[in-house]
């Protein structure tokens, strides 16, 4: 790993701990329920994408959570700045992680293909 990659990983790790802490400080109880799954920073660490656990939220609820988090984004960024003493906080973007759902769909397709091949034999 290069020193730049190490810095990015370190920032991702720090943000993965700080963002749930910042969410717990917010007055809206609904936002305290949201779980952070992963954080991915850009190469220059100026942007960070925060992946959230979709639980059993509907797409409408997910969109509402993203809107609320976008409104709370400056507060969360300020919390990260104060806690770490950074000069500048990465610009945060919140998205719900749907990779588990996509992988389940792919596995279902593979199972269907395997069943069709078995039926042909």
N, C-alpha and C positions, 0 to 999 in steps of 0.2 A: 504494500500500500504506500502511496505517496503521502507526503505530509499534508497536502491539500485534501486528499480523501479522508485522512484521519481527522482533520478539523471538521469536515462535513459530518462524519459519523458521530463525533463528539457533540456537535450542535444538535443533531437529530436526537441523540440520547437525552440531552439536557431538556430539549423541548418536549420530549415524550413524558418527562416527569413534571415539568412546569405547567403545561397546559391543563392537565386535570386539576392541579392545585389552583390555578387561576379560575377554572370553571367552578370549583367548589366555593370560591369567594363571591361569585355573582349572586345577586338577589333573586334571580329567577330559578325556582326549584327544578323546572323542567330541564334546564341546561346542565344541572348537576348530575342528571341521570345519564348523560351522554358519555360513552366510553371511547377513549382514544386507542385505536389499534396500532397505528404506525405513523411515523413522520418521515417525509422525504424532502430533503433540502436540495435546492439547486446547487450547481457547482460553486457559484460565488457566495452562497449562503444568504442571498438577498431575498429569496422566496422560499417558503416552506408549504408543502401540501400536507394537511392533517387528515388522516384517514380515520373515520369514525365507524363504530360498530352499528350496523343497521338494526340489530335486534329483530323485532317483529313490527317495525314501523312501516306504515304505508308510504307510498311515494309522496303523498300530500303532506304527511307528517314530517318526512325527511326534508322536503322543500321548506317547510315552516322552520324546522330546526336550523337549516343552513342560513335562512334569512335572519333568524335571531342571532346566530353566531357571527354573521357578517356585521350586524349592528354592534355586537360586543367585542369585535376584533380589536379596536383601538385599546380597550381596557386590558385585554389579554396580552397584547403586545407590550403595553406599558408595564404590566406585572412582570413580564420576562425581562424587560430592560432593568427595572429596579432590582430584581432578585439577583441577576447575574452581573450587573454593572456594565452592561454592553453599551457601546456607543450607538449602535443601531440594531433594532430587532428585525428579524426576517419578516417580510410581509406574509401573513398567514392566509391560506385558502383552505376552507373546510369542505370535505366531500365524504359521502358515505361509501364505504368499501363494499363492492359487490362481487369481489373475486370468489368468495365462497359459493355464492349462488351460481356464478358462471361455471365453476368447476363441477358443481353438482349437475348442472345441465349437460356438460360434456360427458360426465360419467354415465348419465342416463342414456345419452346417445350411443356411447360405446356398448352399453348393456343391450340396447335395442339391436344394434348391428350384430353383436355376438349371438343374440337369440335368433335373428333372421338367418344367419349362417348355419346355426345348429338345425333350424327347421328345414333348410334346403338339403342338408346331408341325409 
